[in-house]
Amino acid sequence: MKAIETTATIDETGRLTLDRSLDVSKPQRVRVIVLMSEDEEPDPDETPTEVVIAGIHQGLREALSGQTIPLAQMWEGIDVD
């Protein structure tokens, strides 16, 4: 058995819509386990997808415009005990 983790949305009628397509080779029946927060609050440890995508776009713009620093320089000032 193979496990695939993804996110989805449950609409007001109770239908589940995956946020992305699954890479499967043929139509088949599957087992689904739904994990939901017990409260209305979003998980504080989970970064919203929009924020992640915005960060990737910003990083790409900076890299393409040459706004980078050498990797060795990133370690300067970091003390390891």
Backbone as a ProteinNet text record, in pm:
[ID]
protein_1_A
[PRIMARY]
MKAIETTATIDETGRLTLDRSLDVSKPQRVRVIVLMSEDEEPDPDETPTEVVIAGIHQGLREALSGQTIPLAQMWEGIDVD
[TERTIARY]
85.1	0	89.6	52.9	128.5	49.2	118.8	53.4	93	-2.6	20.8	-40.1	40.8	-12.3	-32.8	-148.7	-179.7	-279.8	-315.2	-415.6	-541.6	-650.7	-778.8	-871.1	-984.6	-1086.6	-1217.9	-1289.2	-1423.6	-1521.7	-1610	-1704.7	-1827.7	-1920.6	-2038.8	-2129.5	-2114.7	-2196.1	-2123.7	-2000.3	-1924.8	-1837.7	-1830.1	-1746.2	-1601.7	-1512.1	-1369.1	-1307.9	-1232.3	-1164.2	-1015.8	-936	-791.6	-733.3	-628.5	-564.5	-476.8	-440.2	-359.2	-396.9	-366.6	-392.5	-292.6	-335.1	-246.3	-187.1	-61.4	6.5	-18.1	-128	-162.8	-168.5	-136	-127.1	-260.1	-354.5	-483.4	-592	-716.7	-827.3	-837.1	-862	-874.2	-944.6	-999.4	-1058.5	-945.7	-963.9	-862.2	-927.2	-846.2	-890.8	-848.8	-932.8	-905	-914.5	-813.3	-814.8	-812.3	-909.2	-917.9	-879	-778.7	-735.7	-781.2	-864.7	-917.2	-885.1	-860.4	-841.4	-974.1	-968.3	-1091.6	-1148.6	-1069.6	-1119.8	-1118.9	-1170.2	-1179.4	-1047	-951.5	-824.6	-736.1	-667.8	-571.2	-449.7	-378.6	-258.2	-154.3	-109.8	-12.8	123	153.2	281.2	279.5	163.6	153	150.7	248.2	255.6	154.4	70.7	-27.9	39.9	-22.3	32.6	65.6	-20.6	2.1	132.2	162.1	284	406.6	397.8	508	536.5	432.4	449.7	507.7	460.9	514.8	663.7	703.8	845	930.6	878.1	950.8	967.7	862	870	972.3	971.9	1067	1209.4	1233.3	1366.1	1413.2	1324.3	1359.1	1393.6	1312.3	1342.1	1479.3	1508.9	1637.6	1752.5	1735.7	1841.3	1865	1757.3	1770.7	1831.3	1813.2	1868.7	2007.2	2060.2	2194.9	2203.8	2092.3	2091.4	2115.1	2236.2	2270.6	2396	2421.4	2545	2603.8	2736.6	2798.6	2752.3	2740.9	2696.5	2786	2918.3	3012.6	2982.8	2940.9	2912.2	2787.2	2696.2	2575.3	2604.9	2716.3	2752.9	2823.8	2870.8	2941.7	2851.6	2905.9	2830.6	2742.8	2737.3	2658.4	2752.1	2722.2	2805.2	2740.8	2819.8	2771.8	2838.2	2756.8	2814	2851.4
-117.5	0	123.7	224.2	348.3	461.1	552	667.3	794.2	881	1011.9	1115	1212.6	1318.8	1444.4	1505.8	1630.2	1706.8	1825.1	1902.8	1911.1	1944.3	1950.6	2045.5	2071.9	2156.6	2080.3	2091.4	2034.3	2149.6	2141.8	2251.1	2236.2	2328.6	2332.3	2211.5	2137.6	2017.1	1891.4	1907.9	1793.3	1726.7	1785.3	1726.9	1767.3	1673.6	1692.3	1725.2	1836	1876	1886	1805.6	1808.6	1937.7	1988.6	2112.1	2090.9	1967.7	1938.4	1800.7	1777.9	1646.4	1544.7	1421.1	1313.8	1246.5	1210.3	1144.2	994	949.7	807.6	755.6	627.8	571	519.7	488.3	436.3	467.6	476.4	497.9	380	408.9	302.5	354.5	264.8	301.6	318.7	412.2	439.9	451.2	438.2	465	606.7	679.8	818.8	835.6	898.9	935.9	1088.2	1149.7	1294.8	1339	1426.1	1482.6	1627.5	1660.4	1796.4	1853.3	1982.9	2051.7	2048.5	2032.9	2027.6	2165.7	2268.9	2404.4	2477.3	2596.8	2675	2741.2	2742.3	2808.8	2729	2798.7	2727.6	2686.7	2585.8	2538.7	2650.2	2699	2809.9	2771.1	2642.5	2597.1	2578.5	2589.1	2568.4	2702.6	2723.2	2846.9	2839.6	2942.4	2940.6	2930.3	2858	2836	2967	3067.6	3195.6	3260.3	3248.5	3306.5	3231.9	3100.4	3020.4	3057.7	3065.8	3099.7	3239.7	3335.6	3471.7	3472.2	3392.6	3383.6	3323.7	3223.5	3161.9	3262.8	3336.5	3438.2	3545.5	3590.7	3692.7	3639.5	3518.2	3458.7	3444.3	3406.3	3393.4	3529.1	3632.4	3767.4	3813.8	3791.6	3832.1	3757.3	3628.3	3549.1	3595.6	3620.8	3663.4	3803.2	3887.1	4022.6	4029.9	3913.7	3910.7	3948.6	3957.5	3991.8	3866	3812.1	3690.5	3713	3623	3625.1	3484.6	3474	3340.9	3259.1	3130	3040.6	3050.5	3057.8	3066.7	3190.9	3299	3422.7	3407.9	3321.9	3301.6	3244.7	3171.2	3108.6	3204.2	3319.2	3413.9	3462.7	3463.3	3512.1	3407.5	3288.5	3182	3101.4	3100.6	3027.9	2892.5	2789.1	2654.4	2610.5	2572	2527.2	2381.7
0	0	0	-77.1	-90.6	-24.8	45.5	107.6	34.3	11.7	-48.2	45.8	86.4	171.7	88.5	103.1	34.4	118.7	76.3	146.8	61.3	126.7	56.6	131.1	70.9	131.9	133.5	244.5	252.8	238.4	138.6	116.4	205.9	190.7	277.1	259.2	149.1	128.8	176	227.1	276	171.7	52.9	-51.9	-32.5	-57.2	-41.5	-177	-184.9	-308	-279	-349.5	-330.3	-385.9	-320.8	-365.7	-488.2	-516.9	-635	-686.5	-813.4	-872.6	-817.8	-810.9	-767.6	-890.6	-881.7	-993.3	-982	-1042.3	-1039.7	-1183	-1199.3	-1333.4	-1387.6	-1298.1	-1345.9	-1243.6	-1287.5	-1193.9	-1097.6	-971.9	-871.7	-747.7	-669.7	-541.2	-441.6	-347.7	-247.2	-110.2	-6.3	130.6	164.6	235.2	269.1	419.7	477.8	618.9	623	689	695.4	836.3	845.3	972.4	976.9	1074.8	1085.2	1222.8	1226.1	1352.6	1428.2	1559.3	1637.9	1663.9	1640.5	1658.5	1524.9	1523.6	1400.9	1364.8	1457.3	1436.1	1340.3	1247	1162.2	1244.8	1198.8	1267.3	1265.2	1382	1384.3	1328.5	1322.1	1269.7	1118.5	1057.6	913.6	841.7	756.8	679.5	565.6	551.8	442.7	305.7	215.8	82.2	11.8	26.4	-40.6	7.3	136.9	193.4	140.4	131.4	79.1	-66	-147	-288.2	-304.1	-223.2	-229.9	-195.3	-95.4	-58.2	-168.6	-235.1	-347	-460.2	-491.7	-597.1	-561.1	-435.6	-393.4	-404.9	-359	-367.7	-511.2	-600.2	-741.5	-801.7	-769.5	-818.8	-769.6	-640.8	-585.4	-652.7	-675.3	-739.1	-882.5	-956.2	-1095.2	-1107.9	-1004.3	-1009.8	-945.6	-903.4	-848.6	-701.9	-633.6	-491.6	-408.5	-416.8	-344.9	-262.7	-167.2	-90.1	-92.5	-83.3	-82.8	37.5	18.5	124.9	247.8	227.2	340.5	424.3	360.4	432.6	519	479.1	557.7	695.5	709.4	835.9	930.5	880.4	964.6	1076.7	1198.7	1313.6	1380.5	1323.9	1385.9	1475.6	1604.3	1700.6	1731	1718.7	1749.8	1878.2	1975.7	2104.2	2100.6
[MASK]
+++++++++++++++++++++++++++++++++++++++++++++++++++++++++++++++++++++++++++++++++

